[in-house]
Amino acid sequence: MKETKKTTRTAAKAEPVKEAVKAEAAKVESAVKSAAEKAKPAVKAAAEKAKPVVKAAKEKAAPVVKAAEKKAAAAKAAVSGKAASEAKITVQFDGKSYTTEDLVRIAKDVWKYDLGREEKEFKSVELFVKPEESTVYYVINEDVLGNFKI
């Protein structure tokens, strides 16, 4: 029986503390809601002021983004061996015939097997065909120079 009385007394003492905590929580919640309501016009005004800045930034960035997309498409076309205009070039000389795709594939093989580089590092290639020498000169990734016989 003693424990029951003790528990009842403790619960009775805790009740006012619970009520005080609930009241304090309600005050804090009310203060937060009030602060949020007061901040809404300032946030709205800041958003309105930011709109022209964002619009101007987008307009200034648009040409840069378009140029980057164009360069990426050109690089992808160069790596895949297809020209951006989908032109197909075939070089014929001395009884031999090579398409653009053939020459790019050979350049990739040189990159991978002769130079020991990773295929995924092959980003771009420029090829210069000299039929009188049966040689193709290349510039891979704008900095690796060399040639191969065809």
TIMI-820227 format. One record per residue: residue number from 1; residue in one letter; x, y, z of N, C-alpha, C in turn. Coordinates in steps of 0.2 Angstrom, whole numbers, plus 5000, padded with zeros to 4 digits. Example, Ala and Ser with C-alpha at 12.3 -4.5 7.8 and 13.67 -1.06 7.14 Angstrom:
# residues 2
1, A, 5066, 4972, 5039, 5062, 4978, 5039, 5066, 4984, 5039;
2, S, 5064, 4989, 5035, 5068, 4995, 5036, 5064, 5000, 5039;
END
This chain:
# residues 150
1, M, 5004, 4994, 5000, 5000, 5000, 5000, 5004, 5006, 5000;
2, K, 5010, 5006, 5003, 5014, 5012, 5003, 5016, 5014, 4997;
3, E, 5018, 5010, 4992, 5020, 5012, 4985, 5014, 5015, 4982;
4, T, 5008, 5013, 4982, 5002, 5016, 4979, 5002, 5023, 4981;
5, K, 5002, 5025, 4987, 5001, 5032, 4990, 5007, 5036, 4987;
6, K, 5013, 5033, 4987, 5019, 5037, 4985, 5018, 5039, 4977;
7, T, 5016, 5034, 4973, 5015, 5035, 4966, 5010, 5040, 4965;
8, T, 5004, 5040, 4969, 4999, 5045, 4968, 5001, 5052, 4970;
9, R, 5005, 5052, 4975, 5008, 5059, 4977, 5013, 5061, 4972;
10, T, 5017, 5057, 4969, 5022, 5059, 4964, 5018, 5061, 4957;
11, A, 5013, 5058, 4956, 5009, 5059, 4950, 5005, 5066, 4951;
12, A, 5003, 5067, 4957, 4999, 5073, 4959, 5004, 5079, 4958;
13, K, 5010, 5078, 4961, 5015, 5083, 4960, 5017, 5085, 4953;
14, A, 5017, 5080, 4949, 5019, 5080, 4942, 5014, 5084, 4937;
15, E, 5008, 5083, 4939, 5002, 5086, 4936, 5003, 5094, 4934;
16, P, 5005, 5098, 4939, 5006, 5105, 4938, 5012, 5106, 4934;
17, V, 5017, 5102, 4934, 5023, 5103, 4930, 5021, 5102, 4923;
18, K, 5017, 5096, 4921, 5015, 5095, 4915, 5011, 5101, 4912;
19, E, 5006, 5103, 4916, 5002, 5109, 4914, 5007, 5115, 4912;
20, A, 5012, 5116, 4916, 5016, 5122, 4915, 5020, 5121, 4908;
21, V, 5022, 5115, 4907, 5026, 5113, 4901, 5021, 5114, 4895;
22, K, 5015, 5112, 4895, 5010, 5113, 4890, 5009, 5120, 4889;
23, A, 5008, 5124, 4894, 5007, 5131, 4893, 5013, 5134, 4890;
24, E, 5019, 5133, 4892, 5025, 5135, 4889, 5026, 5133, 4881;
25, A, 5024, 5127, 4880, 5025, 5125, 4873, 5020, 5129, 4869;
26, A, 5014, 5130, 4871, 5009, 5134, 4868, 5011, 5141, 4866;
27, K, 5015, 5144, 4871, 5017, 5151, 4870, 5023, 5151, 4865;
28, V, 5027, 5146, 4865, 5032, 5145, 4860, 5029, 5144, 4853;
29, E, 5024, 5140, 4853, 5021, 5138, 4846, 5018, 5145, 4844;
30, S, 5015, 5148, 4848, 5011, 5155, 4846, 5017, 5160, 4844;
31, A, 5022, 5160, 4847, 5028, 5165, 4845, 5030, 5163, 4838;
32, V, 5031, 5157, 4837, 5034, 5155, 4831, 5029, 5156, 4825;
33, K, 5023, 5155, 4826, 5018, 5157, 4821, 5018, 5164, 4820;
34, S, 5018, 5168, 4825, 5018, 5175, 4824, 5024, 5178, 4821;
35, A, 5030, 5175, 4822, 5036, 5177, 4819, 5035, 5175, 4811;
36, A, 5033, 5169, 4810, 5032, 5167, 4803, 5027, 5172, 4799;
37, E, 5022, 5174, 4802, 5017, 5178, 4799, 5020, 5185, 4798;
38, K, 5024, 5187, 4802, 5028, 5194, 4802, 5033, 5193, 4796;
39, A, 5036, 5188, 4795, 5041, 5187, 4790, 5039, 5186, 4783;
40, K, 5033, 5184, 4782, 5030, 5183, 4776, 5031, 5189, 4771;
41, P, 5029, 5195, 4773, 5029, 5200, 4768, 5037, 5202, 4766;
42, A, 5041, 5201, 4771, 5048, 5202, 4770, 5051, 5197, 4765;
43, V, 5049, 5191, 4766, 5051, 5185, 4761, 5048, 5187, 4754;
44, K, 5042, 5188, 4754, 5038, 5190, 4748, 5042, 5196, 4744;
45, A, 5044, 5201, 4748, 5047, 5207, 4745, 5054, 5205, 4742;
46, A, 5057, 5201, 4746, 5064, 5199, 4744, 5064, 5194, 4737;
47, A, 5059, 5190, 4737, 5058, 5186, 4731, 5056, 5190, 4725;
48, E, 5052, 5195, 4726, 5050, 5200, 4721, 5056, 5204, 4718;
49, K, 5060, 5206, 4723, 5067, 5209, 4721, 5071, 5205, 4717;
50, A, 5071, 5198, 4719, 5076, 5194, 4716, 5074, 5192, 4709;
51, K, 5068, 5192, 4707, 5065, 5190, 4701, 5069, 5193, 4695;
52, P, 5070, 5200, 4695, 5073, 5203, 4689, 5081, 5201, 4689;
53, V, 5084, 5200, 4695, 5091, 5198, 4695, 5091, 5191, 4692;
54, V, 5087, 5186, 4694, 5087, 5179, 4692, 5086, 5179, 4684;
55, K, 5081, 5183, 4682, 5079, 5184, 4675, 5085, 5186, 4671;
56, A, 5089, 5191, 4673, 5095, 5194, 4670, 5100, 5189, 4670;
57, A, 5101, 5185, 4675, 5106, 5180, 4675, 5105, 5175, 4670;
58, K, 5099, 5173, 4670, 5097, 5168, 4665, 5098, 5170, 4658;
59, E, 5096, 5176, 4656, 5097, 5179, 4650, 5105, 5180, 4648;
60, K, 5109, 5181, 4653, 5116, 5182, 4652, 5119, 5175, 4651;
61, A, 5116, 5170, 4655, 5119, 5163, 4654, 5117, 5159, 4648;
62, A, 5111, 5161, 4645, 5109, 5158, 4639, 5114, 5157, 4634;
63, P, 5117, 5162, 4631, 5122, 5161, 4626, 5128, 5156, 4628;
64, V, 5130, 5157, 4634, 5135, 5153, 4636, 5133, 5145, 4637;
65, V, 5127, 5144, 4639, 5124, 5137, 4639, 5123, 5135, 4632;
66, K, 5121, 5139, 4628, 5120, 5136, 4621, 5127, 5135, 4618;
67, A, 5132, 5139, 4619, 5138, 5138, 4616, 5141, 5131, 4619;
68, A, 5140, 5130, 4626, 5143, 5124, 4629, 5139, 5118, 4626;
69, E, 5133, 5118, 4625, 5129, 5113, 4622, 5131, 5111, 4615;
70, K, 5133, 5117, 4611, 5135, 5116, 4604, 5142, 5112, 4604;
71, K, 5146, 5115, 4609, 5153, 5112, 4609, 5153, 5104, 4611;
72, A, 5148, 5103, 4616, 5147, 5096, 4618, 5145, 5092, 4613;
73, A, 5140, 5094, 4609, 5137, 5090, 4603, 5143, 5089, 4598;
74, A, 5147, 5094, 4597, 5152, 5094, 4592, 5157, 5088, 4594;
75, A, 5159, 5089, 4601, 5164, 5084, 4604, 5161, 5077, 4603;
76, K, 5155, 5076, 4605, 5152, 5069, 4604, 5152, 5067, 4597;
77, A, 5150, 5071, 4593, 5150, 5069, 4586, 5157, 5068, 4583;
78, A, 5162, 5071, 4586, 5169, 5070, 4584, 5171, 5063, 4587;
79, V, 5170, 5062, 4593, 5171, 5055, 4596, 5168, 5049, 4592;
80, S, 5162, 5050, 4591, 5158, 5045, 4587, 5160, 5044, 4580;
81, G, 5163, 5049, 4578, 5166, 5049, 4570, 5160, 5052, 4566;
82, K, 5155, 5055, 4568, 5150, 5058, 4564, 5151, 5066, 4564;
83, A, 5151, 5069, 4559, 5151, 5076, 4558, 5145, 5079, 4561;
84, A, 5145, 5085, 4563, 5138, 5088, 4566, 5133, 5088, 4560;
85, S, 5135, 5089, 4554, 5130, 5090, 4549, 5129, 5083, 4545;
86, E, 5131, 5078, 4549, 5130, 5071, 4546, 5133, 5070, 4539;
87, A, 5139, 5074, 4538, 5142, 5072, 4531, 5146, 5066, 4532;
88, K, 5147, 5062, 4527, 5151, 5056, 4526, 5156, 5057, 4521;
89, I, 5162, 5057, 4524, 5168, 5058, 4519, 5172, 5052, 4518;
90, T, 5173, 5050, 4512, 5177, 5044, 4510, 5183, 5047, 4506;
91, V, 5189, 5045, 4509, 5196, 5046, 4505, 5198, 5040, 4501;
92, Q, 5199, 5041, 4495, 5201, 5036, 4490, 5207, 5038, 4487;
93, F, 5212, 5033, 4487, 5218, 5034, 4484, 5222, 5028, 4483;
94, D, 5226, 5027, 4478, 5230, 5021, 4477, 5227, 5015, 4478;
95, G, 5221, 5014, 4476, 5217, 5008, 4477, 5214, 5007, 4484;
96, K, 5215, 5012, 4488, 5212, 5011, 4495, 5206, 5016, 4496;
97, S, 5202, 5014, 4501, 5196, 5018, 4503, 5195, 5018, 4510;
98, Y, 5195, 5024, 4513, 5194, 5025, 4521, 5188, 5030, 4522;
99, T, 5183, 5029, 4526, 5178, 5033, 4528, 5181, 5037, 4534;
100, T, 5177, 5042, 4536, 5178, 5046, 4542, 5178, 5041, 4548;
101, E, 5173, 5037, 4548, 5172, 5032, 4554, 5178, 5028, 4554;
102, D, 5181, 5025, 4549, 5187, 5021, 4548, 5193, 5024, 4552;
103, L, 5194, 5031, 4550, 5200, 5034, 4552, 5199, 5036, 4559;
104, V, 5193, 5038, 4562, 5192, 5039, 4569, 5193, 5033, 4573;
105, R, 5191, 5027, 4570, 5192, 5021, 4574, 5199, 5019, 4574;
106, I, 5203, 5020, 4569, 5210, 5019, 4569, 5213, 5023, 4574;
107, A, 5211, 5030, 4574, 5214, 5034, 4579, 5213, 5032, 4586;
108, K, 5207, 5030, 4588, 5205, 5027, 4594, 5209, 5021, 4596;
109, D, 5210, 5017, 4591, 5215, 5011, 4592, 5222, 5013, 4594;
110, V, 5224, 5018, 4590, 5231, 5021, 4592, 5231, 5023, 4599;
111, W, 5226, 5027, 4601, 5225, 5030, 4608, 5226, 5024, 4613;
112, K, 5222, 5019, 4612, 5221, 5014, 4617, 5227, 5009, 4617;
113, Y, 5229, 5007, 4611, 5234, 5001, 4611, 5241, 5004, 4610;
114, D, 5242, 5009, 4606, 5249, 5011, 4605, 5251, 5016, 4610;
115, L, 5246, 5020, 4613, 5248, 5025, 4618, 5246, 5023, 4625;
116, G, 5243, 5017, 4625, 5241, 5014, 4632, 5236, 5019, 4636;
117, R, 5232, 5022, 4633, 5227, 5027, 4636, 5220, 5023, 4637;
118, E, 5216, 5026, 4642, 5210, 5024, 4643, 5205, 5026, 4637;
119, E, 5201, 5022, 4635, 5196, 5024, 4629, 5191, 5030, 4631;
120, K, 5189, 5030, 4638, 5185, 5035, 4640, 5188, 5042, 4640;
121, E, 5195, 5042, 4640, 5199, 5048, 4640, 5199, 5051, 4633;
122, F, 5197, 5048, 4628, 5197, 5050, 4621, 5191, 5055, 4620;
123, K, 5192, 5061, 4620, 5187, 5066, 4620, 5186, 5069, 4613;
124, S, 5191, 5071, 4609, 5191, 5074, 4603, 5197, 5072, 4599;
125, V, 5196, 5073, 4592, 5201, 5071, 4587, 5200, 5075, 4581;
126, E, 5206, 5077, 4579, 5207, 5081, 4572, 5211, 5077, 4568;
127, L, 5209, 5075, 4562, 5213, 5071, 4557, 5215, 5075, 4551;
128, F, 5221, 5074, 4549, 5224, 5077, 4543, 5226, 5071, 4539;
129, V, 5223, 5070, 4533, 5225, 5065, 4529, 5230, 5067, 4523;
130, K, 5235, 5064, 4522, 5240, 5066, 4517, 5241, 5059, 4513;
131, P, 5236, 5059, 4508, 5236, 5053, 4503, 5243, 5051, 4500;
132, E, 5247, 5057, 4498, 5253, 5056, 4495, 5258, 5053, 4499;
133, E, 5257, 5053, 4506, 5262, 5050, 4511, 5259, 5043, 4514;
134, S, 5252, 5042, 4512, 5249, 5037, 4515, 5249, 5037, 4523;
135, T, 5248, 5043, 4525, 5249, 5045, 4532, 5243, 5049, 4534;
136, V, 5240, 5048, 4541, 5235, 5052, 4544, 5239, 5055, 4550;
137, Y, 5239, 5062, 4550, 5241, 5065, 4556, 5235, 5067, 4561;
138, Y, 5236, 5066, 4567, 5231, 5067, 4572, 5233, 5072, 4578;
139, V, 5227, 5075, 4580, 5228, 5079, 4586, 5222, 5076, 4591;
140, I, 5224, 5073, 4596, 5219, 5070, 4601, 5218, 5074, 4607;
141, N, 5212, 5076, 4609, 5211, 5080, 4615, 5215, 5086, 4615;
142, E, 5216, 5089, 4609, 5219, 5096, 4608, 5226, 5096, 4610;
143, D, 5229, 5090, 4612, 5236, 5091, 4615, 5241, 5085, 4613;
144, V, 5238, 5079, 4611, 5242, 5074, 4609, 5243, 5073, 4601;
145, L, 5249, 5074, 4599, 5250, 5074, 4592, 5253, 5068, 4590;
146, G, 5252, 5066, 4583, 5255, 5060, 4581, 5253, 5058, 4574;
147, N, 5255, 5052, 4571, 5252, 5050, 4565, 5252, 5043, 4564;
148, F, 5249, 5040, 4559, 5249, 5033, 4558, 5248, 5032, 4550;
149, K, 5251, 5027, 4548, 5251, 5025, 4541, 5244, 5022, 4539;
150, I, 5242, 5023, 4533, 5236, 5020, 4531, 5237, 5016, 4524;
END
